[in-house]
Amino acid sequence: MQPKLTLALAAMTAILSTPLVASAQSYWGQQNGGYQPAERYGAPSRGDWYRNDRPRFTGFPEFRQIEAHIGHEIHEGLERDQLDPEDARDLFAQLREIRMGEFQEFRTHGWDLPNDDRERFRDALDRLDHLVDSTRQED
């Protein structure tokens, strides 16, 4: 593998250092991804914890599979020389921006993501997924 490609892959992995866990559900799963607001039960669910037993936000479960899929498609595009490192950096930056938006909404609403925000994230992820696919086909 070329040194630039290896470096680009390492950088892309660092960008997405937060876990991207694929759920067993379809991309959009149930309406709320099967999640109940953590505040009702006193703790986050599904094992989203730091080592010191503090809760952490790893993304809304209903978006994890599509986010992992997009990240995989970008990595695969780099490995197969279907994406140049600059395009991959831009695509990863867009994915990171969507995830940061999710984090901001989580800070505001907790696990009770409003439907309009949920639709906004779904649309943004769908658009990014199509952009990754079309960029890979062009190159």
mmCIF file of the C-alpha atoms, coordinates in Angstrom:
data_MODEL
# 
_entry.id   MODEL 
# 
loop_
_atom_site.group_PDB 
_atom_site.id 
_atom_site.type_symbol 
_atom_site.label_atom_id 
_atom_site.label_alt_id 
_atom_site.label_comp_id 
_atom_site.label_asym_id 
_atom_site.label_entity_id 
_atom_site.label_seq_id 
_atom_site.pdbx_PDB_ins_code 
_atom_site.Cartn_x 
_atom_site.Cartn_y 
_atom_site.Cartn_z 
_atom_site.occupancy 
_atom_site.B_iso_or_equiv 
_atom_site.pdbx_formal_charge 
_atom_site.auth_seq_id 
_atom_site.auth_comp_id 
_atom_site.auth_asym_id 
_atom_site.auth_atom_id 
_atom_site.pdbx_PDB_model_num 
ATOM 1   C CA . MET A 1 1   ? 0.000   0.000  0.000   1.00 0.00 ? 1   MET A CA 1 
ATOM 2   C CA . GLN A 1 2   ? 1.321   3.452  -0.798  1.00 0.00 ? 2   GLN A CA 1 
ATOM 3   C CA . PRO A 1 3   ? 2.581   5.542  2.133   1.00 0.00 ? 3   PRO A CA 1 
ATOM 4   C CA . LYS A 1 4   ? 0.082   8.337  1.366   1.00 0.00 ? 4   LYS A CA 1 
ATOM 5   C CA . LEU A 1 5   ? -2.820  5.892  1.294   1.00 0.00 ? 5   LEU A CA 1 
ATOM 6   C CA . THR A 1 6   ? -1.687  4.300  4.559   1.00 0.00 ? 6   THR A CA 1 
ATOM 7   C CA . LEU A 1 7   ? -1.420  7.727  6.161   1.00 0.00 ? 7   LEU A CA 1 
ATOM 8   C CA . ALA A 1 8   ? -4.847  8.716  4.817   1.00 0.00 ? 8   ALA A CA 1 
ATOM 9   C CA . LEU A 1 9   ? -6.413  5.531  6.200   1.00 0.00 ? 9   LEU A CA 1 
ATOM 10  C CA . ALA A 1 10  ? -4.830  6.163  9.600   1.00 0.00 ? 10  ALA A CA 1 
ATOM 11  C CA . ALA A 1 11  ? -6.119  9.738  9.600   1.00 0.00 ? 11  ALA A CA 1 
ATOM 12  C CA . MET A 1 12  ? -9.623  8.644  8.648   1.00 0.00 ? 12  MET A CA 1 
ATOM 13  C CA . THR A 1 13  ? -9.629  6.071  11.440  1.00 0.00 ? 13  THR A CA 1 
ATOM 14  C CA . ALA A 1 14  ? -8.583  8.746  13.930  1.00 0.00 ? 14  ALA A CA 1 
ATOM 15  C CA . ILE A 1 15  ? -11.355 11.054 12.732  1.00 0.00 ? 15  ILE A CA 1 
ATOM 16  C CA . LEU A 1 16  ? -13.950 8.449  13.544  1.00 0.00 ? 16  LEU A CA 1 
ATOM 17  C CA . SER A 1 17  ? -12.388 7.320  16.801  1.00 0.00 ? 17  SER A CA 1 
ATOM 18  C CA . THR A 1 18  ? -15.735 7.130  18.578  1.00 0.00 ? 18  THR A CA 1 
ATOM 19  C CA . PRO A 1 19  ? -17.327 3.720  18.287  1.00 0.00 ? 19  PRO A CA 1 
ATOM 20  C CA . LEU A 1 20  ? -19.552 3.041  15.334  1.00 0.00 ? 20  LEU A CA 1 
ATOM 21  C CA . VAL A 1 21  ? -21.527 0.018  16.400  1.00 0.00 ? 21  VAL A CA 1 
ATOM 22  C CA . ALA A 1 22  ? -23.822 -1.651 13.896  1.00 0.00 ? 22  ALA A CA 1 
ATOM 23  C CA . SER A 1 23  ? -27.124 -2.585 15.420  1.00 0.00 ? 23  SER A CA 1 
ATOM 24  C CA . ALA A 1 24  ? -29.115 -5.633 14.464  1.00 0.00 ? 24  ALA A CA 1 
ATOM 25  C CA . GLN A 1 25  ? -31.918 -3.418 13.180  1.00 0.00 ? 25  GLN A CA 1 
ATOM 26  C CA . SER A 1 26  ? -32.351 -2.049 9.707   1.00 0.00 ? 26  SER A CA 1 
ATOM 27  C CA . TYR A 1 27  ? -30.901 1.414  9.061   1.00 0.00 ? 27  TYR A CA 1 
ATOM 28  C CA . TRP A 1 28  ? -33.817 3.163  10.657  1.00 0.00 ? 28  TRP A CA 1 
ATOM 29  C CA . GLY A 1 29  ? -35.065 0.408  12.929  1.00 0.00 ? 29  GLY A CA 1 
ATOM 30  C CA . GLN A 1 30  ? -38.086 1.232  14.988  1.00 0.00 ? 30  GLN A CA 1 
ATOM 31  C CA . GLN A 1 31  ? -39.366 4.772  15.376  1.00 0.00 ? 31  GLN A CA 1 
ATOM 32  C CA . ASN A 1 32  ? -37.040 5.470  18.292  1.00 0.00 ? 32  ASN A CA 1 
ATOM 33  C CA . GLY A 1 33  ? -34.521 2.710  17.636  1.00 0.00 ? 33  GLY A CA 1 
ATOM 34  C CA . GLY A 1 34  ? -35.951 0.728  20.534  1.00 0.00 ? 34  GLY A CA 1 
ATOM 35  C CA . TYR A 1 35  ? -34.406 3.222  22.951  1.00 0.00 ? 35  TYR A CA 1 
ATOM 36  C CA . GLN A 1 36  ? -36.220 4.564  25.944  1.00 0.00 ? 36  GLN A CA 1 
ATOM 37  C CA . PRO A 1 37  ? -35.062 7.877  27.406  1.00 0.00 ? 37  PRO A CA 1 
ATOM 38  C CA . ALA A 1 38  ? -32.325 7.169  29.919  1.00 0.00 ? 38  ALA A CA 1 
ATOM 39  C CA . GLU A 1 39  ? -33.656 9.748  32.351  1.00 0.00 ? 39  GLU A CA 1 
ATOM 40  C CA . ARG A 1 40  ? -36.754 7.621  32.963  1.00 0.00 ? 40  ARG A CA 1 
ATOM 41  C CA . TYR A 1 41  ? -34.703 4.658  34.112  1.00 0.00 ? 41  TYR A CA 1 
ATOM 42  C CA . GLY A 1 42  ? -31.827 6.443  35.780  1.00 0.00 ? 42  GLY A CA 1 
ATOM 43  C CA . ALA A 1 43  ? -29.042 5.365  33.415  1.00 0.00 ? 43  ALA A CA 1 
ATOM 44  C CA . PRO A 1 44  ? -28.172 5.064  29.749  1.00 0.00 ? 44  PRO A CA 1 
ATOM 45  C CA . SER A 1 45  ? -28.824 1.703  28.194  1.00 0.00 ? 45  SER A CA 1 
ATOM 46  C CA . ARG A 1 46  ? -27.054 -0.622 25.746  1.00 0.00 ? 46  ARG A CA 1 
ATOM 47  C CA . GLY A 1 47  ? -23.656 -0.390 27.381  1.00 0.00 ? 47  GLY A CA 1 
ATOM 48  C CA . ASP A 1 48  ? -22.749 3.185  26.495  1.00 0.00 ? 48  ASP A CA 1 
ATOM 49  C CA . TRP A 1 49  ? -20.271 3.653  29.352  1.00 0.00 ? 49  TRP A CA 1 
ATOM 50  C CA . TYR A 1 50  ? -16.758 4.948  29.934  1.00 0.00 ? 50  TYR A CA 1 
ATOM 51  C CA . ARG A 1 51  ? -14.360 2.756  31.887  1.00 0.00 ? 51  ARG A CA 1 
ATOM 52  C CA . ASN A 1 52  ? -15.045 4.682  35.101  1.00 0.00 ? 52  ASN A CA 1 
ATOM 53  C CA . ASP A 1 53  ? -18.786 3.882  34.907  1.00 0.00 ? 53  ASP A CA 1 
ATOM 54  C CA . ARG A 1 54  ? -19.729 7.302  33.602  1.00 0.00 ? 54  ARG A CA 1 
ATOM 55  C CA . PRO A 1 55  ? -22.206 7.334  30.726  1.00 0.00 ? 55  PRO A CA 1 
ATOM 56  C CA . ARG A 1 56  ? -21.037 8.464  27.281  1.00 0.00 ? 56  ARG A CA 1 
ATOM 57  C CA . PHE A 1 57  ? -22.827 9.269  24.074  1.00 0.00 ? 57  PHE A CA 1 
ATOM 58  C CA . THR A 1 58  ? -21.842 7.065  21.137  1.00 0.00 ? 58  THR A CA 1 
ATOM 59  C CA . GLY A 1 59  ? -24.606 8.202  18.815  1.00 0.00 ? 59  GLY A CA 1 
ATOM 60  C CA . PHE A 1 60  ? -28.271 7.457  18.551  1.00 0.00 ? 60  PHE A CA 1 
ATOM 61  C CA . PRO A 1 61  ? -28.645 3.681  18.046  1.00 0.00 ? 61  PRO A CA 1 
ATOM 62  C CA . GLU A 1 62  ? -30.984 4.102  15.084  1.00 0.00 ? 62  GLU A CA 1 
ATOM 63  C CA . PHE A 1 63  ? -28.201 5.881  13.138  1.00 0.00 ? 63  PHE A CA 1 
ATOM 64  C CA . ARG A 1 64  ? -25.241 3.692  14.102  1.00 0.00 ? 64  ARG A CA 1 
ATOM 65  C CA . GLN A 1 65  ? -25.636 1.137  11.333  1.00 0.00 ? 65  GLN A CA 1 
ATOM 66  C CA . ILE A 1 66  ? -25.844 3.679  8.506   1.00 0.00 ? 66  ILE A CA 1 
ATOM 67  C CA . GLU A 1 67  ? -22.934 5.660  9.995   1.00 0.00 ? 67  GLU A CA 1 
ATOM 68  C CA . ALA A 1 68  ? -20.840 2.483  10.167  1.00 0.00 ? 68  ALA A CA 1 
ATOM 69  C CA . HIS A 1 69  ? -21.873 1.645  6.599   1.00 0.00 ? 69  HIS A CA 1 
ATOM 70  C CA . ILE A 1 70  ? -20.814 5.082  5.332   1.00 0.00 ? 70  ILE A CA 1 
ATOM 71  C CA . GLY A 1 71  ? -17.484 4.880  7.162   1.00 0.00 ? 71  GLY A CA 1 
ATOM 72  C CA . HIS A 1 72  ? -16.863 1.413  5.722   1.00 0.00 ? 72  HIS A CA 1 
ATOM 73  C CA . GLU A 1 73  ? -17.717 2.589  2.184   1.00 0.00 ? 73  GLU A CA 1 
ATOM 74  C CA . ILE A 1 74  ? -15.238 5.462  2.474   1.00 0.00 ? 74  ILE A CA 1 
ATOM 75  C CA . HIS A 1 75  ? -12.473 3.162  3.788   1.00 0.00 ? 75  HIS A CA 1 
ATOM 76  C CA . GLU A 1 76  ? -13.198 0.640  1.062   1.00 0.00 ? 76  GLU A CA 1 
ATOM 77  C CA . GLY A 1 77  ? -13.137 3.375  -1.582  1.00 0.00 ? 77  GLY A CA 1 
ATOM 78  C CA . LEU A 1 78  ? -9.688  4.421  -0.389  1.00 0.00 ? 78  LEU A CA 1 
ATOM 79  C CA . GLU A 1 79  ? -8.373  0.868  -0.332  1.00 0.00 ? 79  GLU A CA 1 
ATOM 80  C CA . ARG A 1 80  ? -9.630  0.179  -3.857  1.00 0.00 ? 80  ARG A CA 1 
ATOM 81  C CA . ASP A 1 81  ? -8.363  3.516  -5.195  1.00 0.00 ? 81  ASP A CA 1 
ATOM 82  C CA . GLN A 1 82  ? -11.934 4.602  -5.952  1.00 0.00 ? 82  GLN A CA 1 
ATOM 83  C CA . LEU A 1 83  ? -11.506 7.674  -3.739  1.00 0.00 ? 83  LEU A CA 1 
ATOM 84  C CA . ASP A 1 84  ? -8.535  9.939  -3.466  1.00 0.00 ? 84  ASP A CA 1 
ATOM 85  C CA . PRO A 1 85  ? -7.450  10.873 0.070   1.00 0.00 ? 85  PRO A CA 1 
ATOM 86  C CA . GLU A 1 86  ? -8.766  14.437 -0.239  1.00 0.00 ? 86  GLU A CA 1 
ATOM 87  C CA . ASP A 1 87  ? -12.268 13.252 -1.195  1.00 0.00 ? 87  ASP A CA 1 
ATOM 88  C CA . ALA A 1 88  ? -12.202 10.716 1.633   1.00 0.00 ? 88  ALA A CA 1 
ATOM 89  C CA . ARG A 1 89  ? -11.172 13.436 4.115   1.00 0.00 ? 89  ARG A CA 1 
ATOM 90  C CA . ASP A 1 90  ? -14.070 15.601 2.949   1.00 0.00 ? 90  ASP A CA 1 
ATOM 91  C CA . LEU A 1 91  ? -16.563 12.742 3.228   1.00 0.00 ? 91  LEU A CA 1 
ATOM 92  C CA . PHE A 1 92  ? -15.318 11.792 6.703   1.00 0.00 ? 92  PHE A CA 1 
ATOM 93  C CA . ALA A 1 93  ? -15.571 15.454 7.733   1.00 0.00 ? 93  ALA A CA 1 
ATOM 94  C CA . GLN A 1 94  ? -19.211 15.501 6.613   1.00 0.00 ? 94  GLN A CA 1 
ATOM 95  C CA . LEU A 1 95  ? -19.911 12.335 8.592   1.00 0.00 ? 95  LEU A CA 1 
ATOM 96  C CA . ARG A 1 96  ? -18.185 13.819 11.649  1.00 0.00 ? 96  ARG A CA 1 
ATOM 97  C CA . GLU A 1 97  ? -20.280 16.990 11.285  1.00 0.00 ? 97  GLU A CA 1 
ATOM 98  C CA . ILE A 1 98  ? -23.502 14.954 11.287  1.00 0.00 ? 98  ILE A CA 1 
ATOM 99  C CA . ARG A 1 99  ? -22.337 13.049 14.371  1.00 0.00 ? 99  ARG A CA 1 
ATOM 100 C CA . MET A 1 100 ? -21.466 16.295 16.136  1.00 0.00 ? 100 MET A CA 1 
ATOM 101 C CA . GLY A 1 101 ? -24.985 17.531 15.361  1.00 0.00 ? 101 GLY A CA 1 
ATOM 102 C CA . GLU A 1 102 ? -26.348 14.371 16.961  1.00 0.00 ? 102 GLU A CA 1 
ATOM 103 C CA . PHE A 1 103 ? -24.235 15.024 20.045  1.00 0.00 ? 103 PHE A CA 1 
ATOM 104 C CA . GLN A 1 104 ? -25.542 18.595 20.297  1.00 0.00 ? 104 GLN A CA 1 
ATOM 105 C CA . GLU A 1 105 ? -29.120 17.344 20.045  1.00 0.00 ? 105 GLU A CA 1 
ATOM 106 C CA . PHE A 1 106 ? -28.393 14.705 22.672  1.00 0.00 ? 106 PHE A CA 1 
ATOM 107 C CA . ARG A 1 107 ? -27.081 17.401 25.007  1.00 0.00 ? 107 ARG A CA 1 
ATOM 108 C CA . THR A 1 108 ? -30.320 19.329 24.475  1.00 0.00 ? 108 THR A CA 1 
ATOM 109 C CA . HIS A 1 109 ? -32.927 16.542 24.396  1.00 0.00 ? 109 HIS A CA 1 
ATOM 110 C CA . GLY A 1 110 ? -31.255 13.453 25.822  1.00 0.00 ? 110 GLY A CA 1 
ATOM 111 C CA . TRP A 1 111 ? -32.493 10.217 24.239  1.00 0.00 ? 111 TRP A CA 1 
ATOM 112 C CA . ASP A 1 112 ? -35.844 11.888 23.375  1.00 0.00 ? 112 ASP A CA 1 
ATOM 113 C CA . LEU A 1 113 ? -34.811 13.083 19.914  1.00 0.00 ? 113 LEU A CA 1 
ATOM 114 C CA . PRO A 1 114 ? -37.630 15.144 18.369  1.00 0.00 ? 114 PRO A CA 1 
ATOM 115 C CA . ASN A 1 115 ? -39.075 13.742 15.152  1.00 0.00 ? 115 ASN A CA 1 
ATOM 116 C CA . ASP A 1 116 ? -38.019 16.750 13.058  1.00 0.00 ? 116 ASP A CA 1 
ATOM 117 C CA . ASP A 1 117 ? -34.396 16.335 14.197  1.00 0.00 ? 117 ASP A CA 1 
ATOM 118 C CA . ARG A 1 118 ? -34.610 12.593 13.603  1.00 0.00 ? 118 ARG A CA 1 
ATOM 119 C CA . GLU A 1 119 ? -35.782 13.217 10.018  1.00 0.00 ? 119 GLU A CA 1 
ATOM 120 C CA . ARG A 1 120 ? -33.076 15.831 9.491   1.00 0.00 ? 120 ARG A CA 1 
ATOM 121 C CA . PHE A 1 121 ? -30.359 13.362 10.513  1.00 0.00 ? 121 PHE A CA 1 
ATOM 122 C CA . ARG A 1 122 ? -31.870 10.590 8.390   1.00 0.00 ? 122 ARG A CA 1 
ATOM 123 C CA . ASP A 1 123 ? -31.947 12.881 5.361   1.00 0.00 ? 123 ASP A CA 1 
ATOM 124 C CA . ALA A 1 124 ? -28.373 14.076 5.936   1.00 0.00 ? 124 ALA A CA 1 
ATOM 125 C CA . LEU A 1 125 ? -27.100 10.504 6.295   1.00 0.00 ? 125 LEU A CA 1 
ATOM 126 C CA . ASP A 1 126 ? -28.998 9.351  3.207   1.00 0.00 ? 126 ASP A CA 1 
ATOM 127 C CA . ARG A 1 127 ? -27.576 12.234 1.169   1.00 0.00 ? 127 ARG A CA 1 
ATOM 128 C CA . LEU A 1 128 ? -24.063 11.483 2.399   1.00 0.00 ? 128 LEU A CA 1 
ATOM 129 C CA . ASP A 1 129 ? -24.476 7.775  1.620   1.00 0.00 ? 129 ASP A CA 1 
ATOM 130 C CA . HIS A 1 130 ? -25.543 8.618  -1.954  1.00 0.00 ? 130 HIS A CA 1 
ATOM 131 C CA . LEU A 1 131 ? -22.670 11.105 -2.271  1.00 0.00 ? 131 LEU A CA 1 
ATOM 132 C CA . VAL A 1 132 ? -20.148 8.459  -1.195  1.00 0.00 ? 132 VAL A CA 1 
ATOM 133 C CA . ASP A 1 133 ? -21.589 5.993  -3.707  1.00 0.00 ? 133 ASP A CA 1 
ATOM 134 C CA . SER A 1 134 ? -21.593 8.496  -6.566  1.00 0.00 ? 134 SER A CA 1 
ATOM 135 C CA . THR A 1 135 ? -18.073 9.753  -5.746  1.00 0.00 ? 135 THR A CA 1 
ATOM 136 C CA . ARG A 1 136 ? -16.770 6.172  -5.770  1.00 0.00 ? 136 ARG A CA 1 
ATOM 137 C CA . GLN A 1 137 ? -18.408 5.527  -9.156  1.00 0.00 ? 137 GLN A CA 1 
ATOM 138 C CA . GLU A 1 138 ? -16.955 8.676  -10.716 1.00 0.00 ? 138 GLU A CA 1 
ATOM 139 C CA . ASP A 1 139 ? -13.359 7.824  -9.796  1.00 0.00 ? 139 ASP A CA 1 
# 
